[in-house]
Amino acid sequence: MDAQTCILTRRSVRQFTDEPVSRELLEKVVALAAYAPSWKNTQISRYIAIEDPKVLEEICRTYAPFNARIIGNCPLLIAQTFVKGRSGFERDGSFSTDREAGWQYYDCGIACQTLCLAAHDLGLGTVIMGVFDRKRLQAYLEIPQDQELMALIAVGHPAEVGPAPKRKDVDVLLSWR
């Protein structure tokens, strides 16, 4: 699939089939996501693949009830984390810009979108979720101290794919000076 088709046809998928996502396929998706640009090529994104139904159920019940319908339906959940203190920082630990520690979130967004586009290109559906009890889920998943939980991404074979929502026109999005 060419890049334009991938961008134009990728949707947030919230309904998945029961077909599992093979480890080989997920490894291919993550290998492609590794090519996402990042601050000084720091490549701070990390991924935890969760497929254990009991763990998914506990996440739904205790840490992400708002997204329980999606998480409870997906065969695989990815917890995206990032290595803290690298993106947007100098070697001595000082901030490189006035965005301070905010740049790491930007890099996570680029990596997350790259992962979702790679998954779509390989026939998988994804949806990125940000509503969950981050601190408690981070502890439950035993995220290392040098990392922070950023997003949850449901992954699976799409059961249904809806039409694209209306997009803003270029004249609204783009200005010239």
C-alpha positions as CSV (number, residue, x, y, z in Angstrom):
1,M,0.0,0.0,0.0
2,D,1.4,3.4,-0.8
3,A,1.7,6.1,1.8
4,Q,-1.3,8.2,0.7
5,T,-3.6,5.2,0.6
6,C,-2.4,4.2,4.1
7,I,-3.0,7.6,5.5
8,L,-6.4,8.0,3.8
9,T,-7.7,4.6,4.8
10,R,-6.4,4.2,8.3
11,R,-9.2,4.4,10.9
12,S,-9.5,4.1,14.7
13,V,-10.9,0.5,15.0
14,R,-12.9,-0.3,18.0
15,Q,-14.3,-3.7,17.0
16,F,-12.0,-6.7,16.4
17,T,-12.4,-10.3,15.3
18,D,-11.4,-13.1,17.6
19,E,-8.4,-13.9,15.5
20,P,-5.2,-13.5,17.5
21,V,-2.4,-11.2,16.4
22,S,0.7,-13.4,15.8
23,R,3.9,-12.4,17.6
24,E,5.7,-12.4,14.2
25,L,3.2,-9.8,12.8
26,L,3.5,-7.6,15.9
27,E,7.3,-7.7,15.8
28,K,7.1,-6.6,12.2
29,V,4.9,-3.7,13.2
30,V,7.2,-2.6,16.0
31,A,10.3,-3.0,13.7
32,L,8.6,-0.5,11.3
33,A,7.6,1.8,14.1
34,A,11.3,2.0,15.1
35,Y,11.8,4.2,12.0
36,A,9.7,7.0,13.5
37,P,11.7,10.2,13.8
38,S,12.7,11.2,17.3
39,W,14.7,14.0,19.0
40,K,18.3,13.4,18.2
41,N,17.4,9.8,17.2
42,T,16.8,9.0,20.9
43,Q,14.1,6.4,20.0
44,I,12.5,6.6,23.5
45,S,9.3,4.6,22.8
46,R,8.9,1.2,24.2
47,Y,6.0,-1.3,23.9
48,I,4.5,-3.9,26.2
49,A,2.3,-6.4,24.4
50,I,-0.6,-7.7,26.6
51,E,-2.6,-10.7,25.4
52,D,-3.4,-12.5,28.7
53,P,-7.2,-12.3,29.0
54,K,-7.0,-12.1,32.8
55,V,-4.6,-9.1,32.6
56,L,-6.8,-7.4,30.0
57,E,-9.9,-8.0,32.2
58,E,-8.1,-6.4,35.2
59,I,-7.1,-3.4,33.2
60,C,-10.7,-3.0,32.0
61,R,-12.1,-3.3,35.5
62,T,-9.6,-1.4,37.6
63,Y,-7.5,0.9,35.5
64,A,-9.4,1.8,32.3
65,P,-13.2,1.3,32.8
66,F,-13.9,4.2,30.3
67,N,-12.3,2.1,27.5
68,A,-13.4,-1.4,28.8
69,R,-15.6,-2.1,25.8
70,I,-12.7,-1.6,23.4
71,I,-10.0,-3.3,25.6
72,G,-12.3,-6.2,26.4
73,N,-12.9,-6.8,22.7
74,C,-9.3,-6.6,21.5
75,P,-7.0,-9.7,21.3
76,L,-3.9,-7.6,22.0
77,L,-3.3,-4.4,23.9
78,I,0.0,-2.4,23.6
79,A,1.1,-0.2,26.5
80,Q,3.4,2.4,25.0
81,T,6.0,3.7,27.4
82,F,8.9,6.0,27.0
83,V,12.3,6.4,28.5
84,K,12.3,9.6,30.5
85,G,14.8,12.4,30.4
86,R,16.2,11.9,26.9
87,S,14.0,13.5,24.3
88,G,14.3,17.3,24.5
89,F,17.3,17.1,26.9
90,E,21.0,17.8,26.5
91,R,23.5,15.2,27.7
92,D,23.9,17.1,31.0
93,G,20.2,16.8,31.7
94,S,19.3,20.4,31.0
95,F,16.4,21.2,28.7
96,S,17.2,21.9,25.0
97,T,14.1,24.1,24.4
98,D,11.5,26.1,26.4
99,R,9.2,23.1,25.8
100,E,11.2,21.5,28.6
101,A,10.1,17.8,29.2
102,G,7.2,18.2,26.7
103,W,9.1,17.1,23.7
104,Q,9.1,13.5,24.8
105,Y,5.3,13.5,24.4
106,Y,5.7,14.8,20.8
107,D,8.1,11.9,20.0
108,C,5.7,9.4,21.5
109,G,2.9,10.7,19.3
110,I,5.1,10.4,16.2
111,A,6.0,6.8,17.2
112,C,2.4,5.9,18.0
113,Q,1.1,7.1,14.7
114,T,3.9,5.3,12.9
115,L,3.0,2.1,14.7
116,C,-0.6,2.5,13.8
117,L,0.1,3.2,10.1
118,A,2.4,0.2,10.0
119,A,-0.3,-2.0,11.6
120,H,-2.8,-0.8,9.1
121,D,-0.5,-1.5,6.2
122,L,-0.1,-5.0,7.5
123,G,-3.9,-5.6,7.8
124,L,-4.4,-4.8,11.5
125,G,-6.7,-2.2,13.1
126,T,-5.7,0.0,16.0
127,V,-7.1,2.7,18.3
128,I,-5.1,4.9,20.6
129,M,-6.5,5.5,24.1
130,G,-5.4,8.0,26.7
131,V,-8.1,7.7,29.3
132,F,-6.9,5.4,32.1
133,D,-5.4,5.6,35.6
134,R,-1.9,6.1,34.5
135,K,0.0,6.0,37.8
136,R,-1.8,2.9,39.1
137,L,-1.7,1.1,35.8
138,Q,2.0,1.9,35.5
139,A,2.6,0.2,38.9
140,Y,0.4,-2.8,38.0
141,L,2.4,-3.3,34.7
142,E,5.6,-2.9,36.7
143,I,6.9,-0.2,34.3
144,P,10.6,0.5,35.1
145,Q,11.3,3.7,37.1
146,D,13.2,5.2,34.1
147,Q,10.0,4.9,32.0
148,E,6.5,6.4,31.9
149,L,3.3,5.0,30.5
150,M,2.1,7.1,27.6
151,A,-0.8,5.4,25.8
152,L,-2.7,2.2,25.4
153,I,-3.2,0.9,21.8
154,A,-5.8,-1.8,21.1
155,V,-4.6,-4.0,18.2
156,G,-6.4,-6.7,16.2
157,H,-7.9,-7.8,13.0
158,P,-10.7,-5.3,12.3
159,A,-14.3,-6.6,12.5
160,E,-15.6,-3.4,10.9
161,V,-14.1,-0.3,9.5
162,G,-16.2,2.8,9.3
163,P,-16.0,5.7,6.8
164,A,-13.6,8.6,7.4
165,P,-15.0,11.4,9.5
166,K,-15.3,14.8,7.9
167,R,-12.0,16.6,7.8
168,K,-11.3,20.3,8.0
169,D,-10.5,22.0,4.7
170,V,-7.0,23.0,3.9
171,D,-7.9,26.7,4.0
172,V,-8.8,26.2,7.7
173,L,-5.7,24.2,8.5
174,L,-3.1,26.2,6.6
175,S,-2.1,29.8,6.7
176,W,0.6,31.7,4.8
177,R,2.8,34.5,5.9
